[in-house]
Structures are given as structure tokens and as C-alpha cells.
């Protein structure tokens, strides 16, 4: 017998019972949640792949670290444990804790960005875009063209197109670009990595124009692992060494610690210089908490310090990436279209190719999400027109995103390989009956906040 995937590098010490709701219960849950998978209750779901954010399992060392938490308002020893871990693993001297990644985005963009500014990216994710919109600025996508072709293989589909980046800077002017930001891995484009060589090229452009370079580094360890396995010049480096080299390219980073750093709550802003630190810090005190806790309990700071050290363990990362790839292999064998190569934290199904008969204005990625839940009580999330469509201010026309994806985000150290087989079976069963799916979704209600309506939208089916 050929083993298809390496075994888990951990054993299970505690279990959380889960069950599969029956078909009638699933249908009622969809109606109660207004056909928006964010509206489902946890108890409605058997395998929950809505997000990999804050959904992982902590180690026994992290649980032990909880007991070391120093809950002092100012100067807690737990903050200095975190500061030491950041210096050791990431190399930054200045550390600002926040309660999660979008809080880090809020304090960063709120402190540094003004109305009318433009922020060049590879591709920003939904909350990142929303924070930029919220301060009256606009993101500018500068990702390579290969990112928009789900079926095309490229080892680093998250790379910034340097020519596009220079063109954006020249078009908008340095005075309107307070920072450049690169998301590693590129979530909006399928969890695709950015090469170290590309980061260094972006650094050169940033230096040329005197613009600070930030990384959205929520999945930085997974990105470093891909560099080790796909970038020839880095094959003999450790993941920890590669990660440090990536960080060396940046003036600052924002981090949702609920991803790679393996905690259920937490975020970071880390800066290279004291000047940048003090530009951001007052907003943290205003919106999050004092400088040494930033909205987190001391026990959370301790868990995060430990998680930063664990995230670069190569046996863990090897299994993590392999488990996601295993799900991709099972789907690929059945002909299910998804973004290739397999991303670091999720499988991104190409909903436009899966349901080509459903126009994008009827949200095929979200229709697919409804059908996958109906089939097997598996929850993912649509990342297509509902999440990313915008209105052209000049014409009033809807501008649809180039990708219509349905994401299955794999929780860290949480599900077994047999769970991946169940998910694959569920998706494949929907794929076999895809031609019979003859409806779309329409929005009955959505809040006015730009870039956020997909979280709270009320949807209903419409026959096609």
C-alpha cells in the first residue's frame, strides 16, 4: 500500500464532539442564516472550513503558557516575552500587540493613510481593502498576470509585477503613496506564495522612491516553507532563516496572529524604526489598549510568544502544507477545478469554471457554498463577486473581480486526513450534479459599509 500523505506530527489529547446535521436541519439552517454561510451557527456545521483564522488547535506548551500570563496594565512580563520572541523569530525591535489582524490594519492605515491616497499591493484581502476604503484611500492591485489564471501553474503566483508597481507609483505620485504592502501568502489569489527574490525586488523599488514597505504577514511561515521547497536559491536554508530574510525586506509588518502564529486571538504591528513605531502607537492606545497589551490579556501574549516559535517548526509545516495538498489531489483526480498549484492554507475552487452557467452577478461562488453545505454540512466561503465587486464611481457600473473563488480554509492542527477525504467526497458529489444547479443568489439586504457587505448580507435564491 502506498501512503498518500505523511502522518500527523502530533497526537490528540482532547476531543471536541461534532455531528452531521440531517438534510432537513441543514435546509432550515440555510434559511435561518439567509443563505449566507456567515449566518450559520457552529452547531449547524460538521466540518468548518469558513476560515483558518483563530480556529487552530494550540499545543500543550501554549496551554501551559496561559498560566504564565501577567495581567498588569502596563509593563507586563508577558509583553516582554512576546517582544523577545518577535526579535528572535522576525527580527523587529518595535512591537505593538493588537487584538487581531484587522485591528493591526485599523491602527496602521488610520495612522499613516489619508483620503485620496493609493496603496499598491499584490492583492489585498477583504478586510484590508475595507480598512483602506474606510480612510478614503484605494488599493491598487499589482500582482502578476498569472495570478488571474486558476489553472496555470506558477510557483509564486503571489508575486508583485514590478512593472505594474512602478507604473502605479509614477501614475499616482510618491506623495499619494504612503506605503507599499505585500500580502504573504496572497490570500485573495488562492493562498499563493511570494518569492524571496520578488520581495527583494519590491524592496529595491521602495528604496528607489523612498516609500516604506509593509508586509501583511499573517501566513508568513507558510510562505517561507514554499520558498524553501520552490525557490532554488533557498533550498538549503531553514524555514526560520528564510522567514527572517523575508522580514529583512520590510520596514514594518501587520499580522493576524490567528493564522500562522497559532493562537485563537491576537495581532501584531512590528516596525523597524522607533519613528514609525511612534507614528502608529497613539492610535493603538486610543482603539486597542495600552502599548504593552494592545487589547490582549497577558495570557494571550504568552500564547502568542510561544506560537511564533512553533510556527517555524518544519515537521509541523511539512504536514500542514501536505494536508492541504492532499485535499487538492483528491479533488484534482475528480476533475474539480481549483487554483493551482495548491495554496498554503486553503483550497480555492474556481467557481466560475465549476458553475459556468451561473452569471457572476448571481454569485456562483456563494451558490457553490450553499450546495456544498447542503451536500455534507461542510462550510467554506465565497470569495468572488459578493466579496469583491465594486462600483465604478464615474459610470456607476459594477466592476466584477477577475476571480470567482470558493475557499475551503484548513484549520491548523485541527482536522485529520480522513476529514479531508470527507470534504473531497462532498465537493465531488456536488461536482457530479453541477449541471442541475439552476439558480443564483440575490442580495435582499446588505449594510452600506464599502467592502464589508458580504459578511452580513441577506441572500435569497433566484431561479435561472
C-alpha positions as CSV (number, residue, x, y, z in Angstrom):
1,X,0.0,0.0,0.0
2,X,1.4,3.4,-1.0
3,X,0.9,6.1,1.7
4,X,-0.6,9.2,0.1
5,X,0.2,11.6,2.9
6,X,2.6,11.8,5.8
7,X,1.0,11.1,9.2
8,X,0.3,13.9,11.6
9,X,3.3,15.1,13.7
10,X,1.1,15.2,16.8
11,X,-1.3,13.1,18.8
12,X,-4.7,14.0,20.0
13,X,-5.0,14.8,23.7
14,X,-8.5,16.3,23.9
15,X,-11.5,15.8,21.6
16,X,-14.5,18.1,20.7
17,X,-17.5,16.0,19.7
18,X,-19.1,17.0,16.4
19,X,-22.1,15.6,14.4
20,X,-23.6,15.9,11.0
21,X,-27.0,17.6,11.0
22,X,-29.5,15.9,8.8
23,X,-30.8,17.3,5.5
24,X,-33.8,19.0,7.0
25,X,-31.7,20.6,9.7
26,X,-29.3,21.9,7.1
27,X,-32.0,23.4,5.0
28,X,-33.5,25.1,8.0
29,X,-30.1,26.4,8.9
30,X,-29.6,27.9,5.4
31,X,-33.0,29.7,5.6
32,X,-32.3,30.9,9.2
33,X,-28.9,32.3,8.0
34,X,-30.3,34.0,4.9
35,X,-28.3,31.7,2.6
36,X,-25.1,33.4,3.8
37,X,-22.7,30.9,5.3
38,X,-21.5,33.5,7.8
39,X,-25.1,33.2,9.2
40,X,-24.8,29.6,10.1
41,X,-24.3,28.6,13.7
42,X,-21.3,26.5,14.6
43,X,-23.6,23.7,15.7
44,X,-25.1,23.6,12.2
45,X,-21.7,22.6,10.7
46,X,-19.9,19.3,10.6
47,X,-16.5,20.4,9.1
48,X,-16.0,24.1,9.4
49,X,-13.6,25.5,6.7
50,X,-15.0,29.0,6.7
51,X,-11.6,30.4,7.8
52,X,-8.3,29.3,9.2
53,X,-8.3,32.4,11.4
54,X,-8.3,31.6,15.1
55,X,-9.6,28.1,14.5
56,X,-6.4,26.1,15.1
57,X,-5.5,23.9,18.0
58,X,-2.9,25.1,20.5
59,X,-0.1,23.0,21.8
60,X,0.4,21.8,25.3
61,X,3.2,24.3,25.6
62,X,0.8,27.1,24.6
63,X,-1.8,25.9,27.1
64,X,0.9,25.9,29.8
65,X,1.9,29.4,28.8
66,X,-1.6,30.6,29.6
67,X,-0.7,30.1,33.3
68,X,2.3,32.5,33.0
69,X,0.1,35.4,31.9
70,X,0.9,38.7,33.7
71,X,-2.2,40.8,33.6
72,X,-0.5,44.1,34.5
73,X,-2.0,47.0,32.6
74,X,1.5,48.4,31.8
75,X,4.9,46.7,31.5
76,X,3.6,43.1,31.9
77,X,6.3,40.5,31.8
78,X,4.2,38.7,29.2
79,X,4.7,41.6,26.8
80,X,8.4,41.3,27.1
81,X,8.2,37.6,26.4
82,X,6.4,38.5,23.2
83,X,8.9,41.2,22.4
84,X,11.7,38.7,22.8
85,X,10.0,36.1,20.5
86,X,9.4,38.8,17.8
87,X,13.0,39.8,17.9
88,X,14.3,36.2,17.8
89,X,11.9,34.9,15.0
90,X,11.2,38.1,13.0
91,X,14.0,40.5,13.8
92,X,11.9,43.5,14.6
93,X,12.8,45.7,17.6
94,X,9.5,47.5,18.0
95,X,6.3,45.5,18.8
96,X,2.7,46.6,19.1
97,X,0.2,44.0,20.2
98,X,-3.4,44.2,18.9
99,X,-6.4,42.0,19.5
100,X,-6.4,40.7,15.9
101,X,-5.2,41.4,12.3
102,X,-7.9,43.8,11.3
103,X,-7.1,45.8,14.5
104,X,-3.5,46.0,13.2
105,X,-4.8,47.2,9.9
106,X,-7.0,49.8,11.6
107,X,-4.2,51.4,13.6
108,X,-1.7,51.2,10.7
109,X,-3.9,52.7,7.9
110,X,-5.6,55.1,10.3
111,X,-2.3,56.5,11.4
112,X,-0.5,56.6,8.0
113,X,-3.0,56.9,5.2
114,X,-5.1,59.9,4.3
115,X,-8.1,60.4,1.8
116,X,-7.0,60.2,-1.8
117,X,-4.0,58.0,-1.1
118,X,-3.3,54.9,-3.1
119,X,-1.7,51.7,-1.7
120,X,0.0,49.4,-4.2
121,X,-0.4,45.7,-3.3
122,X,0.0,42.3,-4.9
123,X,-3.7,41.7,-3.9
124,X,-5.3,42.8,-0.6
125,X,-7.8,40.7,1.2
126,X,-11.4,41.8,2.1
127,X,-10.9,43.4,5.5
128,X,-7.6,45.0,4.3
129,X,-9.4,46.6,1.4
130,X,-12.2,47.7,3.6
131,X,-9.8,49.5,6.0
132,X,-8.3,51.3,3.1
133,X,-11.7,52.3,1.8
134,X,-12.6,53.4,5.3
135,X,-9.9,56.1,5.4
136,X,-10.8,57.3,1.9
137,X,-8.0,55.7,0.0
138,X,-7.8,53.0,-2.7
139,X,-5.8,49.8,-3.0
140,X,-4.0,49.2,-6.4
141,X,-3.5,45.6,-7.4
142,X,-0.1,44.9,-8.9
143,X,0.0,41.1,-8.8
144,X,1.5,39.2,-11.8
145,X,-0.9,38.3,-14.5
146,X,-0.6,34.5,-13.8
147,X,-2.5,35.1,-10.6
148,X,-5.7,35.5,-12.6
149,X,-5.5,32.1,-14.3
150,X,-6.5,29.5,-11.8
151,X,-5.5,26.6,-14.0
152,X,-2.0,27.9,-14.9
153,X,0.9,26.6,-12.8
154,X,3.4,29.2,-11.4
155,X,5.4,28.5,-8.3
156,X,4.9,32.1,-7.0
157,X,1.5,33.4,-8.1
158,X,1.5,35.9,-5.3
159,X,4.5,37.8,-6.8
160,X,4.3,41.5,-7.4
161,X,4.6,42.6,-11.0
162,X,7.5,45.1,-10.7
163,X,6.5,46.9,-13.9
164,X,2.9,47.4,-12.6
165,X,4.3,48.6,-9.3
166,X,6.5,51.2,-10.9
167,X,3.7,52.3,-13.2
168,X,1.3,52.8,-10.2
169,X,3.9,54.9,-8.4
170,X,4.5,57.0,-11.5
171,X,0.8,57.4,-12.2
172,X,-0.3,58.4,-8.7
173,X,2.9,60.1,-7.4
174,X,5.0,59.3,-4.4
175,X,3.2,61.9,-2.3
176,X,0.0,59.9,-2.6
177,X,1.6,56.6,-1.8
178,X,2.3,56.4,2.0
179,X,3.3,52.7,1.8
180,X,3.6,49.6,-0.4
181,X,2.1,46.4,1.1
182,X,2.7,42.8,0.0
183,X,0.4,40.0,1.3
184,X,2.3,36.8,2.1
185,X,0.8,34.4,1.2
186,X,-1.6,36.0,-1.3
187,X,-5.0,35.1,0.2
188,X,-7.2,36.7,-2.4
189,X,-5.4,34.9,-5.2
190,X,-5.6,31.4,-3.8
191,X,-3.1,31.3,-0.9
192,X,-0.2,31.7,-3.3
193,X,3.3,32.5,-2.1
194,X,5.6,35.4,-2.9
195,X,9.3,34.5,-3.6
196,X,12.1,36.0,-1.6
197,X,13.7,37.2,-4.9
198,X,10.4,39.1,-5.6
199,X,10.3,40.7,-2.2
200,X,13.9,41.9,-2.7
201,X,12.9,43.4,-6.0
202,X,10.0,45.2,-4.3
203,X,12.4,46.4,-1.7
204,X,14.6,48.0,-4.4
205,X,11.6,49.8,-5.8
206,X,10.6,51.0,-2.3
207,X,14.1,52.3,-1.7
208,X,14.2,54.0,-5.2
209,X,11.1,56.1,-4.4
210,X,11.6,56.4,-0.6
211,X,8.3,54.6,0.2
212,X,8.0,52.3,3.2
213,X,7.4,48.6,2.5
214,X,4.9,46.8,4.7
215,X,4.1,43.1,4.7
216,X,0.7,41.6,5.5
217,X,2.4,38.7,7.2
218,X,-0.5,36.6,8.6
219,X,0.7,33.5,6.7
220,X,4.4,34.3,6.7
221,X,5.7,30.8,7.9
222,X,3.7,29.0,5.2
223,X,5.1,31.5,2.6
224,X,8.7,30.7,3.9
225,X,8.1,27.0,3.6
226,X,7.0,27.4,-0.1
227,X,10.2,29.4,-0.7
228,X,12.3,26.6,0.7
229,X,10.6,24.0,-1.5
230,X,10.2,26.1,-4.7
231,X,12.9,28.7,-4.8
232,X,16.2,27.0,-5.9
233,X,18.4,29.6,-4.2
234,X,16.8,28.9,-0.8
235,X,16.6,25.1,-0.8
236,X,19.5,24.8,1.7
237,X,18.1,27.4,4.1
238,X,15.9,26.6,7.1
239,X,12.4,27.9,7.2
240,X,13.4,30.1,10.1
241,X,16.3,31.6,8.1
242,X,14.1,32.2,5.1
243,X,11.4,33.9,7.2
244,X,14.0,36.2,8.7
245,X,15.3,37.1,5.3
246,X,11.7,37.9,4.2
247,X,11.2,40.1,7.2
248,X,14.5,41.9,6.5
249,X,12.9,43.2,3.3
250,X,10.2,45.1,5.2
251,X,10.1,48.4,7.2
252,X,7.1,47.0,9.1
253,X,4.5,44.2,9.2
254,X,0.9,43.8,10.2
255,X,0.0,40.3,11.4
256,X,-3.2,38.4,12.2
257,X,-1.7,36.1,14.8
258,X,-4.8,33.9,14.4
259,X,-3.2,32.3,11.3
260,X,0.4,31.1,11.3
261,X,1.3,32.2,14.9
262,X,-1.2,29.5,16.1
263,X,-3.4,31.4,18.6
264,X,-7.1,31.9,18.8
265,X,-6.9,35.6,19.3
266,X,-4.2,38.2,18.7
267,X,-2.4,40.5,16.2
268,X,0.8,42.5,15.8
269,X,2.3,45.5,14.2
270,X,6.1,45.3,14.2
271,X,8.3,48.1,12.9
272,X,12.0,48.6,12.1
273,X,12.3,52.1,13.4
274,X,11.3,54.0,16.5
275,X,10.0,56.8,14.3
276,X,7.4,54.6,12.6
277,X,6.6,52.9,15.9
278,X,5.6,56.2,17.5
279,X,3.5,57.3,14.5
280,X,1.3,54.2,14.9
281,X,1.4,53.8,18.7
282,X,-1.0,56.6,19.8
283,X,-3.8,55.1,17.7
284,X,-3.3,51.7,19.4
285,X,-3.8,53.3,22.8
286,X,-6.9,55.1,21.5
287,X,-8.6,52.0,20.0
288,X,-7.0,48.9,21.5
289,X,-5.3,49.4,24.8
290,X,-2.0,50.4,26.4
291,X,1.2,49.9,24.4
292,X,2.2,46.7,26.3
293,X,-1.1,44.8,26.0
294,X,-2.9,46.2,23.0
295,X,-6.3,44.7,23.7
296,X,-5.0,41.3,24.7
297,X,-4.8,39.6,28.1
298,X,-1.4,38.7,29.4
299,X,-2.1,35.0,28.9
300,X,-2.8,35.7,25.2
301,X,0.5,37.5,24.9
302,X,2.3,34.4,26.3
303,X,0.5,32.0,24.0
304,X,1.4,34.2,21.0
305,X,5.1,34.3,22.1
306,X,5.1,30.5,22.1
307,X,3.1,30.2,18.9
308,X,5.7,32.4,17.0
309,X,8.4,29.9,17.9
310,X,6.2,26.9,17.0
311,X,5.1,28.2,13.6
312,X,8.6,27.7,12.1
313,X,8.9,24.0,13.1
314,X,9.5,22.2,9.9
315,X,7.8,18.9,10.8
316,X,4.6,20.9,11.6
317,X,4.8,23.0,8.4
318,X,5.5,20.0,6.2
319,X,2.4,18.2,7.4
320,X,0.4,21.4,7.2
321,X,1.2,22.0,3.6
322,X,0.9,18.3,2.7
323,X,-2.6,18.1,4.2
324,X,-3.9,20.9,2.1
325,X,-2.2,19.4,-1.0
326,X,-3.8,16.0,-0.2
327,X,-7.3,17.6,-0.4
328,X,-6.2,19.2,-3.6
329,X,-5.0,15.9,-5.1
330,X,-8.3,14.2,-4.3
331,X,-10.3,17.0,-6.0
332,X,-7.9,17.1,-8.9
333,X,-8.4,13.3,-9.6
334,X,-12.1,14.0,-9.9
335,X,-11.6,17.0,-12.3
336,X,-12.7,19.6,-9.9
337,X,-11.3,23.0,-11.0
338,X,-9.3,24.9,-8.4
339,X,-6.4,27.4,-8.2
340,X,-3.2,25.6,-8.9
341,X,-0.7,25.0,-7.5
342,X,-2.3,24.2,-4.2
343,X,-2.1,27.1,-1.8
344,X,-0.7,27.1,1.7
345,X,-3.8,27.4,3.9
346,X,-6.8,26.5,1.7
347,X,-8.2,25.1,-1.5
348,X,-9.7,27.8,-3.7
349,X,-12.2,26.2,-6.0
350,X,-12.7,28.0,-9.3
351,X,-16.5,28.6,-9.0
352,X,-16.6,30.2,-12.5
353,X,-15.4,27.0,-14.0
354,X,-17.4,24.8,-11.7
355,X,-20.7,26.6,-12.4
356,X,-20.1,28.3,-15.7
357,X,-23.8,28.6,-16.5
358,X,-24.4,31.0,-13.5
359,X,-23.6,34.6,-14.4
360,X,-21.2,36.4,-12.0
361,X,-23.9,38.8,-11.0
362,X,-25.7,35.9,-9.3
363,X,-22.7,35.0,-7.2
364,X,-21.7,31.5,-8.3
365,X,-19.0,31.1,-5.6
366,X,-21.7,31.6,-2.9
367,X,-24.1,29.3,-4.7
368,X,-21.4,26.7,-4.6
369,X,-21.0,27.3,-0.9
370,X,-24.7,26.7,-0.3
371,X,-24.6,23.5,-2.3
372,X,-21.5,22.2,-0.5
373,X,-23.2,22.8,2.8
374,X,-26.4,21.2,1.6
375,X,-24.5,18.1,0.5
376,X,-22.4,17.4,3.5
377,X,-22.6,20.1,6.2
378,X,-19.2,21.5,5.2
379,X,-18.8,25.2,5.4
380,X,-16.4,27.2,3.2
381,X,-16.8,30.8,1.9
382,X,-17.3,32.5,-1.4
383,X,-14.6,35.0,-2.4
384,X,-15.9,36.4,-5.6
385,X,-18.4,39.0,-6.7
386,X,-20.2,39.2,-3.4
387,X,-17.0,40.0,-1.6
388,X,-15.0,42.0,-4.1
389,X,-17.3,43.6,-6.7
390,X,-17.1,47.4,-6.7
391,X,-19.0,50.3,-8.3
392,X,-17.2,52.5,-10.8
393,X,-17.6,56.0,-9.4
394,X,-17.6,57.6,-12.8
395,X,-20.1,55.3,-14.6
396,X,-22.0,53.7,-11.7
397,X,-21.3,50.3,-13.4
398,X,-20.5,47.2,-11.3
399,X,-16.9,46.1,-11.7
400,X,-16.6,42.3,-11.1
401,X,-13.4,40.7,-9.8
402,X,-11.3,38.6,-12.2
403,X,-11.5,35.6,-9.9
404,X,-14.7,33.9,-8.6
405,X,-13.4,31.6,-5.9
406,X,-14.9,29.4,-3.2
407,X,-12.4,28.9,-0.3
408,X,-12.0,25.9,1.9
409,X,-9.6,27.1,4.6
410,X,-8.0,24.3,6.6
411,X,-7.7,24.8,10.3
412,X,-4.2,24.2,11.8
413,X,-3.7,21.0,13.7
414,X,-7.4,20.5,13.9
415,X,-8.8,18.1,11.4
416,X,-7.5,14.7,10.4
417,X,-6.7,13.4,6.9
418,X,-9.9,11.4,6.9
419,X,-11.8,14.6,7.4
420,X,-10.1,15.8,4.2
421,X,-11.4,12.7,2.4
422,X,-14.9,13.5,3.6
423,X,-14.6,17.1,2.3
424,X,-13.4,15.8,-1.0
425,X,-16.2,13.4,-1.3
426,X,-18.7,16.2,-0.5
427,X,-17.3,18.5,-3.2
428,X,-17.1,15.8,-5.8
429,X,-20.7,14.8,-5.2
430,X,-21.7,18.4,-5.9
431,X,-19.5,18.5,-8.9
432,X,-21.2,15.4,-10.4
433,X,-24.6,17.2,-10.2
434,X,-23.3,20.7,-11.1
435,X,-25.4,21.0,-14.3
436,X,-28.6,20.6,-12.2
437,X,-27.8,23.7,-10.1
438,X,-30.0,26.2,-11.9
439,X,-30.3,29.1,-9.5
440,X,-28.4,32.1,-8.4
441,X,-28.5,34.3,-5.3
442,X,-29.6,37.9,-5.0
443,X,-29.0,40.4,-2.2
444,X,-32.0,41.3,-0.2
445,X,-30.1,43.3,2.4
446,X,-26.5,44.5,2.9
447,X,-25.0,47.2,5.1
448,X,-23.7,50.2,3.3
449,X,-20.1,49.8,4.6
450,X,-17.8,49.5,1.5
451,X,-16.0,46.2,1.2
452,X,-17.9,44.6,4.2
453,X,-21.4,43.8,3.0
454,X,-20.7,40.1,2.2
455,X,-20.2,39.4,5.9
456,X,-23.7,40.5,6.8
457,X,-25.7,40.2,3.5
458,X,-29.1,38.5,3.5
459,X,-29.4,36.5,0.3
460,X,-32.1,34.5,-1.3
461,X,-32.3,32.1,-4.3
462,X,-33.4,33.2,-7.7
463,X,-34.2,30.8,-10.5
464,X,-32.2,31.0,-13.7
